[in-house]
């Protein structure tokens, strides 16, 4: 919308009315504050009241504050129209069961919402004297319940109370103590019969409401979290119940929830640290769901522009390391796997928190931070080095870690040099068991993680590529020797050859090509010969190709071999020939 305003200033200078979506847009950015209550006047059922014909009923609505004052300009009948202090419905001729269906927007200030209520006054409009309107009843509804939640998005049946023109509403306390609906009545069953206003049991009035607010909630558990300071002894229970809050409510109040979590963390890190960490992991993984995936930019904006937890990185690193260290002992690892899946955004918070702390302290505790990251990577390597062949749970934990691992490179590059990050990654990839000691499914996950590492920005730097290339080639070499996952391996090799070719002007490329020749040339030739021989054998015996020996794989490896040969220079060929001791080896 801001972009449209900038591009079309003349249109907006003419008093153009802009209507916001009834409900919320697909993405709610941090700082987008809204507090609109949409009320629909649904219907009413009224008695004839001794008249020979049915009534002509008009509804008048007011919004009143806790002290009985009518809130000014809190009723909107439509975009572009001036707000007003009262609303008058249209009148259906001779109808005791009118159906209005009118939608009204109530842009009530957040600070006036608590304690305010709606009052609906019902009048019969005379057909003889158009100016005569006789009050015969009213209904009311508080905007917030006693527990602090707002009216639910639903249809509400309100009680109708009898009154007349002589009735006065100056003392609003006379009716606010009465039940406004059936649910309210259950909360105060002992109502005296001698009251000024008596309920008309045969009459009822229906409204429906829909709240579009980034500050007020209809969820008790979420409200308890946002108002945690009011009940400090319930914080642990409140944090545990965050998982019961719907995803729609969480993304709607994302900034307030995150702010609250980090304030709680600062309040007592030792007591609430792990619970806050688990809550943060839950929210991060919620945004991985395809239903809420478009809220990831909202989280990014929050971290960059609104996050203020300068001390949070210490506890986040501690909790993450603790989870990884426990992976060898725990039978159930659901929480650990969730933390592994949330690794990308956990590192975003860690890095941004450290940046904020460095700014505030002029870089204090830099060595402690670097040491904690190194210890964290030791724990990561420990998890990946474990033998998971007999533990499906541990295998899932390792798979979740490997899937998330390449997503943290860019975050680390904000705090460490290219060479330092490459050393972290090399140590991690090097800690993974060889293809002989892991199952096929883990083989695929490991290679996919290597493929994403090769495709990452980190691998595009010659300084880091020189460090990473040996360990990447080592794993590829092992898989080609074992003839495993050939298609994935060819894809990784294709990416490497493409990157090296685009960097051919750099002096370091000669060294990289030398590495590839020593590690790959022999095994590439053997792989290609094996694929072709298997393919011919299958055709001869069965008249069909085996799945691993298709023309696609053959073509991929021919392409890989040609790419390597093209990037070799005279020096590489001469060095290769010098390695052969006799002509028989060349054959």
Backbone torsions as a table, in degrees:
resi	resn	phi	psi	omega
1	UNK	NA	-40.5	178.9
2	UNK	-63.5	-36.9	178.1
3	UNK	-65.7	-40.8	178.5
4	UNK	-63.9	-39.1	177.7
5	UNK	-61.8	-42.8	-178.9
6	UNK	-67.3	-37.1	-176.4
7	UNK	-79.9	-21.9	-177.6
8	UNK	-130.6	61.5	-175.5
9	UNK	-64.0	-32.5	-177.1
10	UNK	-65.3	-36.0	-179.7
11	UNK	-65.6	-44.5	-175.6
12	UNK	-76.4	-18.4	176.7
13	UNK	-75.2	-8.3	-177.9
14	UNK	-97.9	18.7	178.2
15	UNK	74.7	33.7	-179.6
16	UNK	-64.4	133.0	178.5
17	UNK	-85.2	130.1	178.3
18	UNK	-111.2	121.6	-178.2
19	UNK	-102.7	123.3	178.1
20	UNK	-80.6	155.0	-178.9
21	UNK	-62.1	138.7	175.0
22	UNK	-72.8	103.5	-168.6
23	UNK	109.8	-155.4	-175.8
24	UNK	-111.4	151.1	174.6
25	UNK	-70.8	175.2	-178.9
26	UNK	-63.0	-32.0	-179.0
27	UNK	-131.4	131.2	176.9
28	UNK	-110.9	106.6	-176.9
29	UNK	-78.3	149.4	175.4
30	UNK	-56.3	137.6	-178.2
31	UNK	93.6	-10.4	178.1
32	UNK	-84.4	93.7	-175.9
33	UNK	-95.7	131.5	-178.7
34	UNK	-145.6	145.3	178.7
35	UNK	-153.1	78.4	-178.4
36	UNK	-119.5	129.1	174.0
37	UNK	-106.3	119.8	178.0
38	UNK	-97.8	121.6	-177.5
39	UNK	-116.3	131.3	176.8
40	UNK	-111.2	123.3	174.3
41	UNK	-77.3	104.0	-171.8
42	UNK	-83.0	-71.2	-174.2
43	UNK	-162.5	172.8	176.2
44	UNK	-147.1	153.1	174.3
45	UNK	-127.4	114.3	-173.4
46	UNK	-125.7	155.3	176.6
47	UNK	-79.9	157.5	178.7
48	UNK	-70.1	-32.1	175.5
49	UNK	71.5	40.8	176.6
50	UNK	79.8	-0.9	-179.7
51	UNK	-86.3	151.9	179.2
52	UNK	-76.5	-23.3	178.4
53	UNK	-122.6	165.1	-179.6
54	UNK	-75.0	164.2	-173.0
55	UNK	-83.4	161.1	169.4
56	UNK	-108.2	99.5	-166.2
57	UNK	-100.3	130.0	173.7
58	UNK	-116.1	137.6	177.0
59	UNK	-105.2	129.9	173.4
60	UNK	-114.1	129.9	-177.1
61	UNK	-119.6	138.8	175.1
62	UNK	-128.2	152.9	169.5
63	UNK	-108.6	121.4	-175.7
64	UNK	-119.1	143.3	178.7
65	UNK	-84.0	176.9	-176.0
66	UNK	-59.8	-30.6	-179.0
67	UNK	-87.9	7.2	179.1
68	UNK	89.5	-3.4	179.5
69	UNK	-72.4	134.6	176.1
70	UNK	-74.5	123.9	-179.9
71	UNK	-71.5	129.0	-176.8
72	UNK	-82.3	141.1	171.6
73	UNK	53.9	44.2	179.0
74	UNK	-114.1	15.1	179.4
75	UNK	-126.7	126.0	179.8
76	UNK	-121.0	127.0	179.1
77	UNK	-94.1	-7.5	179.2
78	UNK	167.8	156.3	179.8
79	UNK	-63.1	137.1	179.9
80	UNK	90.5	-16.1	178.0
81	UNK	-91.2	144.9	177.7
82	UNK	-67.3	143.0	176.5
83	UNK	-67.3	156.1	-179.0
84	UNK	-136.1	173.2	-175.7
85	UNK	-100.7	-10.8	178.3
86	UNK	-144.3	159.4	179.6
87	UNK	-128.2	135.9	177.2
88	UNK	-121.9	124.1	-179.0
89	UNK	-76.4	167.2	170.1
90	UNK	-76.3	163.1	-174.1
91	UNK	-113.1	127.6	175.5
92	UNK	-94.6	127.1	-174.1
93	UNK	-68.4	125.7	175.9
94	UNK	48.5	63.7	179.2
95	UNK	-141.8	115.9	175.7
96	UNK	-87.8	-5.9	177.3
97	UNK	-128.4	63.0	-176.6
98	UNK	-68.6	146.6	174.3
99	UNK	-120.3	108.7	-174.6
100	UNK	-91.2	-56.0	-179.0
101	UNK	66.1	27.9	-179.7
102	UNK	-90.4	133.7	179.2
103	UNK	-101.7	129.8	-180.0
104	UNK	-125.5	138.4	175.7
105	UNK	-100.2	134.4	179.5
106	UNK	-116.3	93.0	178.8
107	UNK	-81.2	71.4	-174.3
108	UNK	-83.9	131.2	177.7
109	UNK	-57.1	142.8	-176.5
110	UNK	-59.6	-38.7	-177.3
111	UNK	-73.4	-10.5	178.6
112	UNK	-106.6	0.5	-175.2
113	UNK	-69.7	-49.8	179.8
114	UNK	-66.0	130.0	179.8
115	UNK	91.7	-16.6	-179.9
116	UNK	-80.4	157.8	177.0
117	UNK	-146.7	163.4	176.9
118	UNK	-102.7	138.3	174.7
119	UNK	-123.6	129.9	179.5
120	UNK	-113.5	120.6	-179.9
121	UNK	-108.0	132.9	-176.7
122	UNK	-107.8	128.5	-178.9
123	UNK	-130.7	143.4	173.3
124	UNK	-92.1	125.1	-178.3
125	UNK	-97.1	119.9	-178.5
126	UNK	-70.9	138.6	176.2
127	UNK	-82.0	-21.1	-179.3
128	UNK	-80.3	-50.5	179.7
129	UNK	-112.1	103.3	-173.0
130	UNK	-63.9	-20.8	-180.0
131	UNK	-86.9	-6.9	-176.0
132	UNK	-91.1	120.0	177.3
133	UNK	-132.6	117.0	-175.1
134	UNK	-102.8	122.8	177.2
135	UNK	-71.6	130.0	178.4
136	UNK	-131.5	-6.6	179.4
137	UNK	-173.9	169.8	176.9
138	UNK	-153.8	163.1	173.2
139	UNK	-140.4	162.6	-180.0
140	UNK	-150.2	164.2	177.4
141	UNK	-156.2	123.8	172.5
142	UNK	-65.2	151.5	178.7
143	UNK	-82.8	-21.7	-180.0
144	UNK	-131.4	146.4	176.6
145	UNK	-82.0	173.4	-179.2
146	UNK	-63.4	-29.6	-178.7
147	UNK	-81.1	1.3	176.9
148	UNK	94.2	-5.6	177.0
149	UNK	-83.8	157.8	-178.7
150	UNK	-89.4	174.0	175.1
151	UNK	-55.7	136.7	179.7
152	UNK	-72.7	154.7	177.0
153	UNK	-75.0	91.3	-172.9
154	UNK	-164.2	177.0	172.1
155	UNK	-88.5	133.7	-177.9
156	UNK	-119.1	127.9	175.1
157	UNK	-95.0	116.3	-177.6
158	UNK	-100.3	145.4	174.6
159	UNK	-70.9	144.9	175.1
160	UNK	-105.4	128.6	178.8
161	UNK	-108.7	142.2	-178.7
162	UNK	-77.3	144.4	174.0
163	UNK	-163.7	175.8	178.3
164	UNK	-142.8	-173.2	-175.7
165	UNK	-63.5	-23.3	-179.3
166	UNK	-83.5	-9.9	-179.5
167	UNK	-69.7	146.4	178.9
168	UNK	-121.7	143.1	177.9
169	UNK	-109.8	17.9	-178.3
170	UNK	-59.8	-38.7	178.4
171	UNK	-101.0	90.0	-175.3
172	UNK	-67.1	-19.0	179.9
173	UNK	-64.4	-21.1	-179.5
174	UNK	-64.4	-29.4	179.9
175	UNK	-110.6	-20.4	-179.7
176	UNK	-66.5	-21.5	176.7
177	UNK	-78.7	-7.4	179.6
178	UNK	-87.2	155.6	175.3
179	UNK	-70.0	137.7	-179.7
180	UNK	-93.8	-17.5	-178.8
181	UNK	-157.1	179.9	-176.7
182	UNK	-62.1	-43.8	179.9
183	UNK	-61.8	-37.2	179.0
184	UNK	-69.5	-35.7	-179.1
185	UNK	-64.0	-37.2	-179.9
186	UNK	-63.5	-21.7	179.9
187	UNK	-86.0	-14.5	179.3
188	UNK	-142.7	74.5	-175.4
189	UNK	-72.5	-26.1	-175.5
190	UNK	-92.4	75.2	-179.1
191	UNK	-100.3	124.6	179.6
192	UNK	-63.9	149.7	-177.7
193	UNK	-80.7	-22.6	-177.7
194	UNK	-90.5	77.0	179.4
195	UNK	-119.5	156.6	178.6
196	UNK	-64.2	-40.4	-178.5
197	UNK	-110.1	122.8	178.4
198	UNK	-106.0	141.2	-179.7
199	UNK	-74.3	138.5	173.5
200	UNK	-91.2	100.9	-170.5
201	UNK	-67.5	-20.0	-178.3
202	UNK	-95.4	2.1	-179.1
203	UNK	-117.4	149.0	179.3
204	UNK	-151.0	160.7	-176.3
205	UNK	-141.2	134.1	-173.4
206	UNK	-119.1	132.5	172.4
207	UNK	-130.9	159.4	170.4
208	UNK	-127.7	148.2	-177.5
209	UNK	-130.1	150.7	172.8
210	UNK	-142.4	120.2	-176.9
211	UNK	-97.6	128.3	172.9
212	UNK	-116.5	89.8	-174.6
213	UNK	-137.7	137.6	173.9
214	UNK	-97.2	5.9	-177.6
215	UNK	-127.5	-22.2	-178.5
216	UNK	-115.9	138.3	-175.4
217	UNK	-123.9	157.2	176.1
218	UNK	-102.6	3.1	-175.8
219	UNK	-103.0	125.3	-176.3
220	UNK	-65.1	-43.7	-177.7
221	UNK	-65.3	-40.8	179.2
222	UNK	-67.8	-40.2	178.3
223	UNK	-61.7	-40.9	179.5
224	UNK	-61.7	-35.9	177.8
225	UNK	-69.2	-47.0	-177.2
226	UNK	-67.0	-27.0	179.8
227	UNK	-108.0	35.3	-171.8
228	UNK	-61.2	-27.5	-178.3
229	UNK	-66.6	-22.2	178.7
230	UNK	-73.0	-25.2	-179.3
231	UNK	-135.0	69.9	-175.2
232	UNK	-62.4	-24.7	-179.1
233	UNK	-77.0	-8.6	-178.2
234	UNK	-106.7	10.4	-172.6
235	UNK	-59.9	-43.4	-176.3
236	UNK	-63.9	-40.5	177.3
237	UNK	-67.2	-40.7	-179.3
238	UNK	-63.1	-43.6	178.7
239	UNK	-64.0	-37.9	178.8
240	UNK	-66.7	-28.1	-176.8
241	UNK	-88.1	-1.1	178.8
242	UNK	-60.5	-30.7	-179.9
243	UNK	-65.5	-18.6	-179.6
244	UNK	-86.5	-7.8	179.2
245	UNK	-79.2	137.8	-177.9
246	UNK	-65.2	152.2	179.4
247	UNK	-60.7	-35.6	179.8
248	UNK	-60.9	-41.4	179.8
249	UNK	-69.7	-37.4	-178.3
250	UNK	-66.0	-46.7	-179.1
251	UNK	-69.3	-26.9	179.0
252	UNK	-68.5	-37.2	-177.4
253	UNK	-111.6	30.6	-171.7
254	UNK	-56.3	-48.6	-177.1
255	UNK	-64.3	-44.5	-179.3
256	UNK	-64.6	-38.8	179.6
257	UNK	-65.2	-46.9	-179.9
258	UNK	-63.7	-42.4	176.7
259	UNK	-57.8	-44.7	-178.9
260	UNK	-63.5	-43.9	-179.3
261	UNK	-59.5	-42.9	-177.5
262	UNK	-76.1	-26.8	173.3
263	UNK	-68.3	-42.2	176.9
264	UNK	-61.8	-41.0	179.1
265	UNK	-61.2	-42.8	178.5
266	UNK	-67.6	-30.4	-176.3
267	UNK	-66.1	-44.3	179.9
268	UNK	-155.3	86.7	-175.6
269	UNK	-62.1	-43.8	-175.6
270	UNK	-64.2	-38.6	-175.1
271	UNK	-82.7	-40.4	-172.1
272	UNK	-110.5	-0.3	-173.3
273	UNK	-55.0	-50.2	-176.4
274	UNK	-66.8	-39.3	179.4
275	UNK	-67.0	-40.0	176.7
276	UNK	-64.7	-41.3	178.1
277	UNK	-59.7	-46.0	179.5
278	UNK	-63.2	-39.3	178.4
279	UNK	-65.2	-41.2	178.9
280	UNK	-64.1	-42.2	177.8
281	UNK	-61.8	-41.7	178.7
282	UNK	-60.0	-44.8	-179.1
283	UNK	-66.5	-42.9	179.7
284	UNK	-60.3	-44.8	-179.6
285	UNK	-70.2	-27.0	174.5
286	UNK	-61.2	-38.9	-179.6
287	UNK	-74.6	-9.1	173.8
288	UNK	-81.5	-18.8	176.5
289	UNK	-63.6	138.3	-176.9
290	UNK	-59.8	-26.7	-179.6
291	UNK	-66.6	-31.5	-176.8
292	UNK	-117.4	12.6	-175.6
293	UNK	-60.6	-31.5	-178.8
294	UNK	-72.5	-2.5	175.4
295	UNK	-90.0	-2.2	178.0
296	UNK	-59.9	-41.2	175.0
297	UNK	-59.8	-29.6	177.0
298	UNK	-65.4	-43.5	177.6
299	UNK	-63.8	-41.5	178.8
300	UNK	-60.8	-44.4	179.2
301	UNK	-63.3	-40.3	178.6
302	UNK	-60.9	-47.3	-177.2
303	UNK	-62.3	-42.0	-175.4
304	UNK	-77.0	-33.9	-169.6
305	UNK	-118.1	-20.2	-173.1
306	UNK	-122.5	-23.4	-178.8
307	UNK	-64.6	133.6	-175.8
308	UNK	-132.0	17.3	-177.1
309	UNK	-83.3	79.6	-175.3
310	UNK	-67.5	-21.8	-179.4
311	UNK	-101.6	-4.3	-171.6
312	UNK	-64.4	-30.2	-173.2
313	UNK	-59.7	-33.1	-177.9
314	UNK	-63.0	-46.7	-178.3
315	UNK	-73.7	-35.6	179.1
316	UNK	-63.8	-42.1	177.5
317	UNK	-64.9	-43.3	-178.5
318	UNK	-61.2	-46.7	-179.0
319	UNK	-65.7	-41.7	-179.7
320	UNK	-63.8	-41.8	178.6
321	UNK	-66.2	-39.6	-180.0
322	UNK	-62.5	-42.3	178.0
323	UNK	-60.4	-45.3	-177.7
324	UNK	-66.7	-39.3	179.7
325	UNK	-66.7	-24.8	-179.4
326	UNK	-84.6	-8.4	-172.0
327	UNK	-64.8	-23.8	-179.5
328	UNK	-81.7	-15.0	-172.4
329	UNK	-107.3	-36.0	-171.9
330	UNK	-79.9	139.9	176.2
331	UNK	-79.4	-47.7	175.6
332	UNK	-91.0	126.1	-176.3
333	UNK	-127.1	30.0	-179.0
334	UNK	-58.5	-47.6	-178.5
335	UNK	-64.7	-37.5	179.9
336	UNK	-65.5	-44.3	-179.7
337	UNK	-64.5	-38.0	176.7
338	UNK	-62.5	-41.4	178.8
339	UNK	-64.8	-37.7	178.7
340	UNK	-64.4	-39.8	-179.8
341	UNK	-68.3	-26.6	-178.3
342	UNK	-91.2	11.0	-171.3
343	UNK	-57.1	-41.1	-176.5
344	UNK	-56.9	-52.1	-176.1
345	UNK	-78.5	-24.7	172.6
346	UNK	-62.5	-41.5	178.1
347	UNK	-70.2	-32.8	175.5
348	UNK	-60.8	-44.2	178.3
349	UNK	-66.3	-42.8	-179.3
350	UNK	-60.3	-48.1	-176.8
351	UNK	-66.7	-45.3	-179.7
352	UNK	-65.3	-37.4	177.4
353	UNK	-62.5	-43.7	179.3
354	UNK	-65.1	-38.7	177.5
355	UNK	-60.9	-44.5	179.2
356	UNK	-63.2	-41.2	-179.9
357	UNK	-65.7	-40.8	179.7
358	UNK	-63.8	-40.4	178.2
359	UNK	-63.5	-40.7	-175.5
360	UNK	-74.7	-27.0	-174.4
361	UNK	-116.9	9.2	-179.0
362	UNK	59.0	40.3	172.8
363	UNK	84.5	19.2	179.2
364	UNK	-65.6	154.4	176.6
365	UNK	60.0	31.3	179.2
366	UNK	-65.3	-42.4	-178.7
367	UNK	-65.9	-39.3	178.0
368	UNK	-62.6	-40.0	178.7
369	UNK	-63.9	-47.2	-179.8
370	UNK	-61.7	-39.6	179.2
371	UNK	-64.9	-40.5	180.0
372	UNK	-66.4	-36.1	177.3
373	UNK	-67.7	-41.0	178.0
374	UNK	-62.9	-40.4	177.5
375	UNK	-66.4	-36.5	177.2
376	UNK	-63.0	-41.4	178.9
377	UNK	-69.3	-29.2	173.1
378	UNK	-62.7	-39.4	177.4
379	UNK	-68.0	-38.7	177.0
380	UNK	-61.0	-45.3	179.2
381	UNK	-64.7	-34.5	178.2
382	UNK	-63.0	-45.1	179.9
383	UNK	-60.8	-44.5	-176.0
384	UNK	-73.0	-22.5	-178.3
385	UNK	-82.4	-11.9	-177.5
386	UNK	-69.2	146.0	178.5
387	UNK	-81.0	113.1	-175.7
388	UNK	-106.0	11.8	-176.2
389	UNK	-63.8	-29.9	-178.1
390	UNK	-107.2	12.6	-179.0
391	UNK	-137.1	102.7	179.3
392	UNK	-65.1	-35.4	179.8
393	UNK	-62.3	-47.5	179.0
394	UNK	-64.7	-36.4	178.3
395	UNK	-60.6	-42.8	178.5
396	UNK	-64.3	-36.8	178.2
397	UNK	-64.7	-45.9	178.8
398	UNK	-63.7	-39.8	179.7
399	UNK	-63.9	-42.1	179.0
400	UNK	-63.5	-39.2	179.2
401	UNK	-66.2	-45.3	-179.2
402	UNK	-66.0	-35.5	178.4
403	UNK	-64.7	-36.9	-176.5
404	UNK	-87.8	-21.8	-170.4
405	UNK	-54.7	-47.6	-177.9
406	UNK	-64.7	-15.6	-177.5
407	UNK	-76.4	-11.8	-175.7
408	UNK	-95.2	-4.7	-174.7
409	UNK	-60.7	-47.8	-176.8
410	UNK	-62.3	-34.1	178.5
411	UNK	-67.9	-42.8	179.6
412	UNK	-64.0	-32.8	-179.4
413	UNK	-65.8	-16.2	176.1
414	UNK	-75.2	-22.9	-174.1
415	UNK	-114.5	-20.3	-175.9
416	UNK	-127.7	161.7	177.2
417	UNK	-72.9	165.6	179.0
418	UNK	-59.1	-42.1	-179.2
419	UNK	-65.9	-39.5	-179.4
420	UNK	-65.3	-43.6	178.8
421	UNK	-64.8	-40.5	178.9
422	UNK	-61.3	-37.4	177.4
423	UNK	-65.2	-41.5	175.8
424	UNK	-57.1	-47.5	-175.2
425	UNK	-69.5	-41.8	179.3
426	UNK	-60.2	-44.5	178.7
427	UNK	-61.7	-36.8	-179.6
428	UNK	-70.7	-48.4	179.2
429	UNK	-64.3	-33.7	179.6
430	UNK	-71.9	-19.9	-179.0
431	UNK	-81.4	-11.9	-178.1
432	UNK	-70.9	138.4	179.0
433	UNK	-60.8	155.0	177.7
434	UNK	-69.9	168.0	-176.3
435	UNK	-62.0	-21.8	-179.7
436	UNK	-70.3	-30.1	-171.0
437	UNK	-102.3	12.4	177.1
438	UNK	-135.3	158.8	-179.9
439	UNK	-75.0	172.4	-176.1
440	UNK	-65.0	-41.5	-177.9
441	UNK	-62.2	-38.8	178.2
442	UNK	-70.8	-31.1	174.8
443	UNK	-56.3	-46.7	-178.5
444	UNK	-64.0	-45.5	-179.4
445	UNK	-62.1	-41.9	179.8
446	UNK	-61.5	-45.7	-179.4
447	UNK	-67.9	-35.7	177.1
448	UNK	-64.1	-37.8	177.5
449	UNK	-66.6	-40.4	176.9
450	UNK	-64.5	-40.8	179.5
451	UNK	-60.9	-42.1	179.3
452	UNK	-70.1	-30.3	174.7
453	UNK	-65.1	-44.0	178.9
454	UNK	-64.3	-35.1	-179.5
455	UNK	-83.1	-3.4	-175.8
456	UNK	-79.2	165.2	177.3
457	UNK	-64.0	-32.4	-179.2
458	UNK	-58.0	-40.1	-175.7
459	UNK	-74.1	-15.4	-178.6
460	UNK	-76.7	-17.0	177.9
461	UNK	-83.9	131.6	-178.2
462	UNK	-63.5	-34.3	-179.3
463	UNK	-62.5	-40.4	-179.2
464	UNK	-82.8	-32.7	-178.9
465	UNK	-63.3	-36.7	178.4
466	UNK	-62.1	-31.4	179.8
467	UNK	-81.4	-39.0	-173.5
468	UNK	-84.1	-29.2	-172.6
469	UNK	-57.8	-43.3	-179.4
470	UNK	-58.4	-44.1	-177.6
471	UNK	-71.7	-34.9	176.6
472	UNK	-64.9	-46.4	179.8
473	UNK	-64.4	-33.6	178.6
474	UNK	-60.3	-48.3	-179.5
475	UNK	-67.0	-39.8	178.1
476	UNK	-62.9	-43.6	179.7
477	UNK	-58.0	-45.3	-179.5
478	UNK	-62.1	-41.4	-179.1
479	UNK	-68.6	-38.2	178.7
480	UNK	-68.5	-37.3	176.8
481	UNK	-59.9	-38.4	-177.5
482	UNK	-90.3	-2.9	-179.3
483	UNK	59.0	45.0	-178.8
484	UNK	-113.8	140.4	175.2
485	UNK	46.9	53.8	-174.4
486	UNK	-65.2	-35.9	-177.0
487	UNK	-67.5	-42.5	178.7
488	UNK	-65.2	-41.7	179.8
489	UNK	-61.3	-41.0	180.0
490	UNK	-64.7	-35.5	177.1
491	UNK	-64.5	-41.2	178.1
492	UNK	-64.8	-44.4	179.6
493	UNK	-62.6	-39.9	177.9
494	UNK	-60.0	-40.9	178.3
495	UNK	-65.2	-41.8	-179.8
496	UNK	-63.0	-47.1	-179.5
497	UNK	-61.5	-38.3	-179.8
498	UNK	-65.6	-43.0	-179.9
499	UNK	-65.8	-43.7	-179.3
500	UNK	-64.7	-37.4	179.8
501	UNK	-64.5	-42.3	179.6
502	UNK	-68.7	-19.2	179.3
503	UNK	-101.9	19.7	-171.3
504	UNK	-64.1	-17.9	179.4
505	UNK	-80.0	-14.1	-178.4
506	UNK	-80.3	143.7	-176.9
507	UNK	-66.0	-29.2	-175.6
508	UNK	-72.1	-12.4	-176.4
509	UNK	-63.5	-35.2	178.6
510	UNK	-55.6	-43.5	179.9
511	UNK	-66.7	-39.8	179.9
512	UNK	-65.6	-43.1	178.1
513	UNK	-62.9	-38.4	177.6
514	UNK	-60.2	-43.0	176.9
515	UNK	-58.4	-45.8	-176.7
516	UNK	-67.1	-38.1	178.4
517	UNK	-62.5	-47.8	-178.1
518	UNK	-64.4	-37.0	-174.5
519	UNK	-89.1	-30.6	-166.6
520	UNK	-113.7	-32.7	-167.9
521	UNK	-56.8	-49.8	-178.4
522	UNK	-62.7	-46.8	-176.5
523	UNK	-71.6	-29.1	175.5
524	UNK	-65.3	-44.3	178.3
525	UNK	-62.7	-44.7	179.6
526	UNK	-62.9	-41.8	179.4
527	UNK	-62.7	-45.2	-178.7
528	UNK	-64.0	-42.9	178.4
529	UNK	-64.3	-39.9	179.6
530	UNK	-65.0	-44.9	179.5
531	UNK	-59.3	-46.4	-176.6
532	UNK	-68.2	-39.6	-179.8
533	UNK	-68.3	-40.3	176.9
534	UNK	-63.2	-40.3	-179.0
535	UNK	-62.2	-45.4	180.0
536	UNK	-66.3	-38.8	-179.9
537	UNK	-64.2	-42.4	179.3
538	UNK	-64.2	-40.3	179.9
539	UNK	-65.1	-37.7	-177.7
540	UNK	-71.1	-38.8	-175.7
541	UNK	-83.0	-46.9	-172.2
542	UNK	-111.8	-12.4	-177.2
543	UNK	76.3	16.4	178.0
544	UNK	-149.4	160.4	-178.9
545	UNK	-87.3	147.6	173.3
546	UNK	-76.8	154.3	-175.2
547	UNK	-56.5	-35.4	-176.8
548	UNK	-80.3	-11.4	-173.2
549	UNK	-116.6	45.8	179.5
550	UNK	-82.4	169.1	177.9
551	UNK	-63.7	-29.6	-179.7
552	UNK	-61.4	-48.3	-178.5
553	UNK	-67.4	-41.1	178.0
554	UNK	-58.6	-45.5	179.0
555	UNK	-62.7	-39.2	179.6
556	UNK	-60.9	-44.4	-175.7
557	UNK	-77.9	-28.5	170.9
558	UNK	-63.0	-43.1	178.6
559	UNK	-62.8	-42.7	179.0
560	UNK	-62.0	-44.4	-179.2
561	UNK	-63.4	-44.0	179.1
562	UNK	-64.2	-39.4	178.9
563	UNK	-61.4	-41.8	179.7
564	UNK	-66.6	-43.8	-179.1
565	UNK	-63.8	-38.1	-179.9
566	UNK	-65.2	-32.9	-176.7
567	UNK	-85.8	-6.6	176.5
568	UNK	-81.1	139.6	176.9
569	UNK	-105.9	-177.8	-178.0
570	UNK	-58.4	-37.7	-179.7
571	UNK	-61.9	-42.1	179.8
572	UNK	-64.8	-43.9	-179.8
573	UNK	-64.5	-41.5	179.8
574	UNK	-65.3	-41.6	178.5
575	UNK	-63.9	-37.1	178.8
576	UNK	-65.1	-45.5	-180.0
577	UNK	-64.5	-36.0	-179.6
578	UNK	-65.5	-22.2	-178.4
579	UNK	-77.4	-16.9	178.9
580	UNK	-86.1	130.7	-176.3
581	UNK	-81.8	-27.4	-177.6
582	UNK	-148.3	168.8	178.9
583	UNK	-68.3	-26.8	179.4
584	UNK	-62.8	-36.0	179.2
585	UNK	-66.4	-33.6	178.6
586	UNK	-65.8	-29.6	179.4
587	UNK	-69.6	NA	NA
